[in-house]
């Protein structure tokens, strides 16, 4: 059996203040939007951080430049009309990397 590679490396700035959510497992998750300025537009990605990096991610300030390593994950949700939508998210888990570049 062969397996693919799902790895993301991004450098950008934190667009909004991180939101902390408690999980039913007792752990926490930190969610924020990362903005990556391209030549003609800005890419925006939802980032979810789990595990040992949540404490570091929880105190990130808006505008902070960061480097992160994680993987892509598709999240499916339904709107009020019952239509299904897929959202691509960046997941930074136990094997992920989060480094502040402003310092």
N, CA, C and O atoms as CSV, one atom per row, in Angstrom:
chain,resi,resn,atom,element,x,y,z
A,1,UNK,N,N,0.844,-1.169,0.000
A,1,UNK,CA,C,0.000,0.000,0.000
A,1,UNK,C,C,0.896,1.240,0.000
A,1,UNK,O,O,1.887,1.293,0.728
A,2,UNK,N,N,0.551,2.221,-0.804
A,2,UNK,CA,C,1.309,3.469,-0.824
A,2,UNK,C,C,0.504,4.570,-0.162
A,2,UNK,O,O,-0.727,4.566,-0.177
A,3,UNK,N,N,1.219,5.497,0.410
A,3,UNK,CA,C,0.594,6.621,1.089
A,3,UNK,C,C,1.076,7.915,0.465
A,3,UNK,O,O,2.194,7.982,-0.046
A,4,UNK,N,N,0.252,8.932,0.502
A,4,UNK,CA,C,0.625,10.239,-0.015
A,4,UNK,C,C,1.281,11.089,1.061
A,4,UNK,O,O,1.432,10.672,2.209
A,5,UNK,N,N,1.657,12.268,0.662
A,5,UNK,CA,C,2.253,13.231,1.583
A,5,UNK,C,C,1.309,14.413,1.703
A,5,UNK,O,O,0.872,14.969,0.695
A,6,UNK,N,N,0.997,14.793,2.915
A,6,UNK,CA,C,0.121,15.929,3.180
A,6,UNK,C,C,0.855,16.828,4.167
A,6,UNK,O,O,0.740,16.654,5.380
A,7,UNK,N,N,1.605,17.782,3.645
A,7,UNK,CA,C,2.378,18.691,4.489
A,7,UNK,C,C,2.238,20.105,3.953
A,7,UNK,O,O,2.287,20.338,2.746
A,8,UNK,N,N,2.062,21.041,4.872
A,8,UNK,CA,C,1.921,22.449,4.522
A,8,UNK,C,C,2.956,23.243,5.310
A,8,UNK,O,O,3.119,23.038,6.513
A,9,UNK,N,N,3.651,24.146,4.631
A,9,UNK,CA,C,4.563,25.091,5.277
A,9,UNK,C,C,4.120,26.481,4.853
A,9,UNK,O,O,4.076,26.784,3.661
A,10,UNK,N,N,3.791,27.325,5.820
A,10,UNK,CA,C,3.296,28.665,5.521
A,10,UNK,C,C,4.018,29.710,6.363
A,10,UNK,O,O,4.395,29.456,7.507
A,11,UNK,N,N,4.202,30.886,5.777
A,11,UNK,CA,C,4.694,32.061,6.493
A,11,UNK,C,C,3.718,33.182,6.194
A,11,UNK,O,O,3.466,33.498,5.031
A,12,UNK,N,N,3.169,33.781,7.236
A,12,UNK,CA,C,2.205,34.861,7.065
A,12,UNK,C,C,1.967,35.553,8.390
A,12,UNK,O,O,2.683,35.333,9.366
A,13,UNK,N,N,0.935,36.404,8.404
A,13,UNK,CA,C,0.645,37.087,9.666
A,13,UNK,C,C,-0.749,36.725,10.161
A,13,UNK,O,O,-1.660,36.439,9.384
A,14,UNK,N,N,-0.878,36.747,11.476
A,14,UNK,CA,C,-2.137,36.418,12.135
A,14,UNK,C,C,-3.115,37.548,11.833
A,14,UNK,O,O,-2.859,38.707,12.160
A,15,UNK,N,N,-4.235,37.200,11.207
A,15,UNK,CA,C,-5.189,38.214,10.760
A,15,UNK,C,C,-6.133,38.657,11.871
A,15,UNK,O,O,-6.512,39.826,11.932
A,16,UNK,N,N,-6.508,37.744,12.736
A,16,UNK,CA,C,-7.451,38.074,13.810
A,16,UNK,C,C,-6.974,37.444,15.118
A,16,UNK,O,O,-6.118,36.559,15.116
A,17,UNK,N,N,-7.522,37.896,16.206
A,17,UNK,CA,C,-7.130,37.360,17.515
A,17,UNK,C,C,-7.493,35.877,17.595
A,17,UNK,O,O,-8.600,35.500,17.210
A,18,UNK,N,N,-6.592,35.035,18.083
A,18,UNK,CA,C,-6.881,33.607,18.199
A,18,UNK,C,C,-8.064,33.339,19.129
A,18,UNK,O,O,-8.247,34.014,20.142
A,19,UNK,N,N,-8.857,32.340,18.760
A,19,UNK,CA,C,-10.009,31.915,19.559
A,19,UNK,C,C,-9.674,30.562,20.178
A,19,UNK,O,O,-9.210,29.655,19.488
A,20,UNK,N,N,-9.909,30.433,21.472
A,20,UNK,CA,C,-9.621,29.184,22.177
A,20,UNK,C,C,-10.931,28.435,22.384
A,20,UNK,O,O,-11.905,28.994,22.887
A,21,UNK,N,N,-10.944,27.156,21.988
A,21,UNK,CA,C,-12.120,26.314,22.191
A,21,UNK,C,C,-11.702,25.089,22.986
A,21,UNK,O,O,-10.677,24.470,22.703
A,22,UNK,N,N,-12.505,24.751,23.978
A,22,UNK,CA,C,-12.242,23.555,24.772
A,22,UNK,C,C,-12.866,22.353,24.069
A,22,UNK,O,O,-13.982,22.436,23.555
A,23,UNK,N,N,-12.149,21.250,24.048
A,23,UNK,CA,C,-12.606,20.029,23.402
A,23,UNK,C,C,-13.245,19.103,24.425
A,23,UNK,O,O,-12.964,19.201,25.619
A,24,UNK,N,N,-14.102,18.206,23.959
A,24,UNK,CA,C,-14.757,17.258,24.862
A,24,UNK,C,C,-13.753,16.306,25.502
A,24,UNK,O,O,-14.042,15.698,26.532
A,25,UNK,N,N,-12.581,16.175,24.899
A,25,UNK,CA,C,-11.529,15.310,25.440
A,25,UNK,C,C,-10.790,15.958,26.603
A,25,UNK,O,O,-9.972,15.314,27.260
A,26,UNK,N,N,-11.080,17.244,26.860
A,26,UNK,CA,C,-10.406,17.963,27.927
A,26,UNK,C,C,-9.276,18.843,27.436
A,26,UNK,O,O,-8.787,19.694,28.179
A,27,UNK,N,N,-8.857,18.654,26.203
A,27,UNK,CA,C,-7.806,19.490,25.626
A,27,UNK,C,C,-8.380,20.778,25.067
A,27,UNK,O,O,-9.562,21.078,25.237
A,28,UNK,N,N,-7.532,21.526,24.405
A,28,UNK,CA,C,-7.954,22.797,23.814
A,28,UNK,C,C,-7.539,22.852,22.352
A,28,UNK,O,O,-6.659,22.114,21.908
A,29,UNK,N,N,-8.192,23.740,21.616
A,29,UNK,CA,C,-7.875,24.001,20.221
A,29,UNK,C,C,-7.844,25.514,20.053
A,29,UNK,O,O,-8.685,26.219,20.611
A,30,UNK,N,N,-6.889,26.013,19.293
A,30,UNK,CA,C,-6.791,27.439,19.008
A,30,UNK,C,C,-7.049,27.632,17.520
A,30,UNK,O,O,-6.458,26.945,16.686
A,31,UNK,N,N,-7.939,28.576,17.188
A,31,UNK,CA,C,-8.312,28.838,15.796
A,31,UNK,C,C,-8.024,30.297,15.475
A,31,UNK,O,O,-8.336,31.190,16.264
A,32,UNK,N,N,-7.425,30.533,14.308
A,32,UNK,CA,C,-7.228,31.898,13.819
A,32,UNK,C,C,-7.087,31.865,12.305
A,32,UNK,O,O,-6.949,30.796,11.709
A,33,UNK,N,N,-7.123,33.027,11.693
A,33,UNK,CA,C,-6.932,33.141,10.251
A,33,UNK,C,C,-5.524,33.649,9.988
A,33,UNK,O,O,-5.073,34.619,10.597
A,34,UNK,N,N,-4.839,32.977,9.071
A,34,UNK,CA,C,-3.491,33.368,8.668
A,34,UNK,C,C,-3.575,34.018,7.294
A,34,UNK,O,O,-4.162,33.449,6.373
A,35,UNK,N,N,-2.996,35.196,7.151
A,35,UNK,CA,C,-2.986,35.913,5.873
A,35,UNK,C,C,-1.597,35.813,5.257
A,35,UNK,O,O,-0.588,36.058,5.919
A,36,UNK,N,N,-1.565,35.451,3.984
A,36,UNK,CA,C,-0.311,35.348,3.248
A,36,UNK,C,C,-0.401,36.292,2.065
A,36,UNK,O,O,-1.212,36.101,1.159
A,37,UNK,N,N,0.439,37.309,2.086
A,37,UNK,CA,C,0.401,38.323,1.035
A,37,UNK,C,C,1.134,37.819,-0.199
A,37,UNK,O,O,2.332,37.539,-0.158
A,38,UNK,N,N,0.392,37.708,-1.295
A,38,UNK,CA,C,0.954,37.305,-2.576
A,38,UNK,C,C,1.169,38.572,-3.406
A,38,UNK,O,O,0.894,39.677,-2.936
A,39,UNK,N,N,1.650,38.416,-4.615
A,39,UNK,CA,C,1.950,39.585,-5.443
A,39,UNK,C,C,0.708,40.424,-5.739
A,39,UNK,O,O,0.763,41.652,-5.674
A,40,UNK,N,N,-0.417,39.768,-6.064
A,40,UNK,CA,C,-1.606,40.520,-6.470
A,40,UNK,C,C,-2.823,40.302,-5.579
A,40,UNK,O,O,-3.874,40.896,-5.818
A,41,UNK,N,N,-2.700,39.474,-4.572
A,41,UNK,CA,C,-3.830,39.220,-3.680
A,41,UNK,C,C,-3.331,38.677,-2.344
A,41,UNK,O,O,-2.142,38.415,-2.165
A,42,UNK,N,N,-4.257,38.517,-1.424
A,42,UNK,CA,C,-3.938,37.972,-0.102
A,42,UNK,C,C,-4.679,36.649,0.055
A,42,UNK,O,O,-5.900,36.589,-0.090
A,43,UNK,N,N,-3.936,35.599,0.350
A,43,UNK,CA,C,-4.530,34.299,0.648
A,43,UNK,C,C,-4.862,34.265,2.135
A,43,UNK,O,O,-4.056,34.689,2.963
A,44,UNK,N,N,-6.038,33.765,2.474
A,44,UNK,CA,C,-6.443,33.651,3.876
A,44,UNK,C,C,-6.760,32.193,4.169
A,44,UNK,O,O,-7.508,31.547,3.435
A,45,UNK,N,N,-6.180,31.681,5.256
A,45,UNK,CA,C,-6.359,30.283,5.622
A,45,UNK,C,C,-6.780,30.168,7.078
A,45,UNK,O,O,-6.227,30.840,7.949
A,46,UNK,N,N,-7.762,29.314,7.336
A,46,UNK,CA,C,-8.152,29.002,8.711
A,46,UNK,C,C,-7.135,28.007,9.255
A,46,UNK,O,O,-6.869,26.975,8.638
A,47,UNK,N,N,-6.570,28.328,10.415
A,47,UNK,CA,C,-5.573,27.478,11.065
A,47,UNK,C,C,-6.151,26.981,12.383
A,47,UNK,O,O,-6.690,27.759,13.170
A,48,UNK,N,N,-6.031,25.670,12.613
A,48,UNK,CA,C,-6.447,25.069,13.881
A,48,UNK,C,C,-5.229,24.405,14.502
A,48,UNK,O,O,-4.559,23.588,13.870
A,49,UNK,N,N,-4.951,24.769,15.754
A,49,UNK,CA,C,-3.774,24.249,16.445
A,49,UNK,C,C,-4.211,23.424,17.651
A,49,UNK,O,O,-5.033,23.857,18.458
A,50,UNK,N,N,-3.640,22.223,17.753
A,50,UNK,CA,C,-3.943,21.285,18.834
A,50,UNK,C,C,-2.664,20.918,19.573
A,50,UNK,O,O,-1.559,21.157,19.086
A,51,UNK,N,N,-2.828,20.339,20.748
A,51,UNK,CA,C,-1.695,19.748,21.447
A,51,UNK,C,C,-0.798,20.751,22.144
A,51,UNK,O,O,-1.252,21.777,22.650
A,52,UNK,N,N,0.491,20.429,22.157
A,52,UNK,CA,C,1.466,21.191,22.947
A,52,UNK,C,C,1.665,22.622,22.461
A,52,UNK,O,O,2.237,23.430,23.193
A,53,UNK,N,N,1.219,22.964,21.267
A,53,UNK,CA,C,1.409,24.317,20.739
A,53,UNK,C,C,0.249,25.266,21.057
A,53,UNK,O,O,0.308,26.443,20.701
A,54,UNK,N,N,-0.797,24.778,21.718
A,54,UNK,CA,C,-1.966,25.631,21.965
A,54,UNK,C,C,-1.649,26.805,22.891
A,54,UNK,O,O,-2.167,27.903,22.688
A,55,UNK,N,N,-0.815,26.591,23.893
A,55,UNK,CA,C,-0.475,27.697,24.806
A,55,UNK,C,C,0.257,28.807,24.069
A,55,UNK,O,O,-0.016,29.987,24.289
A,56,UNK,N,N,1.180,28.436,23.201
A,56,UNK,CA,C,1.919,29.426,22.417
A,56,UNK,C,C,0.986,30.136,21.436
A,56,UNK,O,O,1.074,31.352,21.265
A,57,UNK,N,N,0.096,29.382,20.795
A,57,UNK,CA,C,-0.809,29.964,19.801
A,57,UNK,C,C,-1.858,30.867,20.437
A,57,UNK,O,O,-2.288,31.840,19.818
A,58,UNK,N,N,-2.272,30.561,21.655
A,58,UNK,CA,C,-3.336,31.315,22.317
A,58,UNK,C,C,-2.954,32.764,22.581
A,58,UNK,O,O,-3.831,33.621,22.688
A,59,UNK,N,N,-1.669,33.050,22.687
A,59,UNK,CA,C,-1.235,34.414,23.008
A,59,UNK,C,C,-0.701,35.169,21.788
A,59,UNK,O,O,-0.134,36.253,21.931
A,60,UNK,N,N,-0.877,34.607,20.597
A,60,UNK,CA,C,-0.450,35.318,19.390
A,60,UNK,C,C,-1.274,36.587,19.225
A,60,UNK,O,O,-2.489,36.572,19.424
A,61,UNK,N,N,-0.631,37.663,18.868
A,61,UNK,CA,C,-1.335,38.930,18.662
A,61,UNK,C,C,-1.658,39.105,17.183
A,61,UNK,O,O,-0.973,38.576,16.308
A,62,UNK,N,N,-2.707,39.851,16.937
A,62,UNK,CA,C,-3.069,40.184,15.563
A,62,UNK,C,C,-1.880,40.883,14.900
A,62,UNK,O,O,-1.292,41.799,15.475
A,63,UNK,N,N,-1.533,40.448,13.695
A,63,UNK,CA,C,-0.429,41.043,12.958
A,63,UNK,C,C,0.909,40.352,13.151
A,63,UNK,O,O,1.871,40.673,12.453
A,64,UNK,N,N,0.992,39.406,14.087
A,64,UNK,CA,C,2.245,38.693,14.340
A,64,UNK,C,C,2.625,37.831,13.138
A,64,UNK,O,O,1.799,37.086,12.610
A,65,UNK,N,N,3.884,37.940,12.711
A,65,UNK,CA,C,4.397,37.096,11.623
A,65,UNK,C,C,4.802,35.755,12.196
A,65,UNK,O,O,5.528,35.686,13.189
A,66,UNK,N,N,4.324,34.669,11.557
A,66,UNK,CA,C,4.634,33.331,12.045
A,66,UNK,C,C,5.024,32.403,10.898
A,66,UNK,O,O,4.697,32.635,9.734
A,67,UNK,N,N,5.731,31.356,11.273
A,67,UNK,CA,C,6.068,30.231,10.404
A,67,UNK,C,C,5.347,29.039,10.995
A,67,UNK,O,O,5.388,28.831,12.208
A,68,UNK,N,N,4.679,28.244,10.152
A,68,UNK,CA,C,4.048,27.046,10.681
A,68,UNK,C,C,4.174,25.883,9.718
A,68,UNK,O,O,4.283,26.059,8.504
A,69,UNK,N,N,4.156,24.694,10.290
A,69,UNK,CA,C,4.141,23.448,9.531
A,69,UNK,C,C,2.980,22.614,10.043
A,69,UNK,O,O,2.812,22.437,11.249
A,70,UNK,N,N,2.190,22.111,9.126
A,70,UNK,CA,C,1.051,21.289,9.487
A,70,UNK,C,C,0.590,20.486,8.291
A,70,UNK,O,O,1.394,20.118,7.435
A,71,UNK,N,N,-0.712,20.212,8.228
A,71,UNK,CA,C,-1.265,19.485,7.091
A,71,UNK,C,C,-2.644,20.029,6.741
A,71,UNK,O,O,-3.272,20.725,7.539
A,72,UNK,N,N,-3.105,19.703,5.542
A,72,UNK,CA,C,-4.423,20.128,5.076
A,72,UNK,C,C,-5.480,19.147,5.546
A,72,UNK,O,O,-5.241,17.943,5.631
A,73,UNK,N,N,-6.659,19.684,5.851
A,73,UNK,CA,C,-7.793,18.837,6.204
A,73,UNK,C,C,-9.056,19.495,5.687
A,73,UNK,O,O,-9.231,20.707,5.816
A,74,UNK,N,N,-9.937,18.695,5.100
A,74,UNK,CA,C,-11.207,19.209,4.602
A,74,UNK,C,C,-12.269,19.043,5.677
A,74,UNK,O,O,-12.439,17.960,6.236
A,75,UNK,N,N,-12.979,20.126,5.960
A,75,UNK,CA,C,-14.062,20.131,6.950
A,75,UNK,C,C,-15.369,20.311,6.185
A,75,UNK,O,O,-15.480,21.214,5.355
A,76,UNK,N,N,-16.344,19.471,6.451
A,76,UNK,CA,C,-17.640,19.541,5.778
A,76,UNK,C,C,-18.693,20.047,6.756
A,76,UNK,O,O,-18.753,19.607,7.904
A,77,UNK,N,N,-19.529,20.986,6.282
A,77,UNK,CA,C,-20.613,21.507,7.118
A,77,UNK,C,C,-21.845,21.732,6.252
A,77,UNK,O,O,-21.756,21.796,5.026
A,78,UNK,N,N,-22.990,21.850,6.907
A,78,UNK,CA,C,-24.246,22.135,6.203
A,78,UNK,C,C,-24.764,23.492,6.641
A,78,UNK,O,O,-24.705,23.838,7.821
A,79,UNK,N,N,-25.274,24.265,5.678
A,79,UNK,CA,C,-25.854,25.563,6.013
A,79,UNK,C,C,-27.323,25.391,6.400
A,79,UNK,O,O,-27.816,24.265,6.478
A,80,UNK,N,N,-28.018,26.493,6.640
A,80,UNK,CA,C,-29.414,26.442,7.088
A,80,UNK,C,C,-30.357,25.843,6.054
A,80,UNK,O,O,-31.430,25.352,6.404
A,81,UNK,N,N,-29.964,25.879,4.783
A,81,UNK,CA,C,-30.803,25.303,3.725
A,81,UNK,C,C,-30.516,23.824,3.514
A,81,UNK,O,O,-31.179,23.175,2.706
A,82,UNK,N,N,-29.533,23.282,4.232
A,82,UNK,CA,C,-29.184,21.879,4.095
A,82,UNK,C,C,-28.112,21.605,3.053
A,82,UNK,O,O,-27.741,20.453,2.828
A,83,UNK,N,N,-27.615,22.656,2.418
A,83,UNK,CA,C,-26.572,22.487,1.410
A,83,UNK,C,C,-25.227,22.214,2.090
A,83,UNK,O,O,-24.876,22.858,3.078
A,84,UNK,N,N,-24.490,21.258,1.547
A,84,UNK,CA,C,-23.194,20.876,2.106
A,84,UNK,C,C,-22.088,21.749,1.528
A,84,UNK,O,O,-22.053,22.018,0.328
A,85,UNK,N,N,-21.184,22.188,2.407
A,85,UNK,CA,C,-20.037,23.005,2.003
A,85,UNK,C,C,-18.767,22.353,2.533
A,85,UNK,O,O,-18.747,21.812,3.639
A,86,UNK,N,N,-17.711,22.411,1.733
A,86,UNK,CA,C,-16.411,21.911,2.165
A,86,UNK,C,C,-15.468,23.081,2.371
A,86,UNK,O,O,-15.415,23.998,1.552
A,87,UNK,N,N,-14.721,23.046,3.471
A,87,UNK,CA,C,-13.777,24.102,3.815
A,87,UNK,C,C,-12.409,23.464,4.027
A,87,UNK,O,O,-12.286,22.466,4.738
A,88,UNK,N,N,-11.398,24.034,3.419
A,88,UNK,CA,C,-10.037,23.546,3.597
A,88,UNK,C,C,-9.397,24.266,4.773
A,88,UNK,O,O,-9.406,25.496,4.831
A,89,UNK,N,N,-8.842,23.508,5.709
A,89,UNK,CA,C,-8.230,24.074,6.909
A,89,UNK,C,C,-6.786,23.601,7.030
A,89,UNK,O,O,-6.410,22.553,6.504
A,90,UNK,N,N,-5.992,24.394,7.730
A,90,UNK,CA,C,-4.623,24.022,8.046
A,90,UNK,C,C,-4.614,23.502,9.482
A,90,UNK,O,O,-5.011,24.217,10.402
A,91,UNK,N,N,-4.170,22.278,9.676
A,91,UNK,CA,C,-4.126,21.665,10.999
A,91,UNK,C,C,-2.671,21.574,11.458
A,91,UNK,O,O,-1.818,21.031,10.755
A,92,UNK,N,N,-2.405,22.112,12.641
A,92,UNK,CA,C,-1.077,22.013,13.247
A,92,UNK,C,C,-1.259,21.201,14.524
A,92,UNK,O,O,-1.794,21.690,15.519
A,93,UNK,N,N,-0.807,19.959,14.478
A,93,UNK,CA,C,-0.996,19.045,15.599
A,93,UNK,C,C,0.292,18.745,16.332
A,93,UNK,O,O,1.208,19.567,16.371
A,94,UNK,N,N,0.351,17.553,16.914
A,94,UNK,CA,C,1.488,17.152,17.743
A,94,UNK,C,C,2.824,17.223,17.003
A,94,UNK,O,O,3.842,17.572,17.602
A,95,UNK,N,N,2.832,16.900,15.724
A,95,UNK,CA,C,4.081,16.908,14.955
A,95,UNK,C,C,4.294,18.233,14.227
A,95,UNK,O,O,5.236,18.367,13.447
A,96,UNK,N,N,3.434,19.199,14.475
A,96,UNK,CA,C,3.518,20.487,13.791
A,96,UNK,C,C,4.556,21.413,14.391
A,96,UNK,O,O,5.151,21.131,15.432
A,97,UNK,N,N,4.756,22.532,13.699
A,97,UNK,CA,C,5.719,23.548,14.123
A,97,UNK,C,C,5.031,24.904,14.088
A,97,UNK,O,O,4.309,25.212,13.140
A,98,UNK,N,N,5.249,25.705,15.104
A,98,UNK,CA,C,4.772,27.085,15.158
A,98,UNK,C,C,5.915,27.935,15.686
A,98,UNK,O,O,6.403,27.718,16.795
A,99,UNK,N,N,6.336,28.904,14.886
A,99,UNK,CA,C,7.457,29.759,15.290
A,99,UNK,C,C,7.107,31.211,15.005
A,99,UNK,O,O,6.694,31.550,13.895
A,100,UNK,N,N,7.271,32.069,16.008
A,100,UNK,CA,C,7.046,33.504,15.844
A,100,UNK,C,C,8.274,34.101,15.179
A,100,UNK,O,O,9.399,33.852,15.613
A,101,UNK,N,N,8.065,34.895,14.119
A,101,UNK,CA,C,9.173,35.484,13.366
A,101,UNK,C,C,9.424,36.937,13.727
A,101,UNK,O,O,10.440,37.497,13.316
A,102,UNK,N,N,8.529,37.570,14.486
A,102,UNK,CA,C,8.657,38.986,14.843
A,102,UNK,C,C,9.801,39.260,15.802
A,102,UNK,O,O,10.348,40.363,15.807
A,103,UNK,N,N,10.168,38.293,16.603
A,103,UNK,CA,C,11.136,38.524,17.684
A,103,UNK,C,C,12.548,38.671,17.169
A,103,UNK,O,O,13.474,38.870,17.955
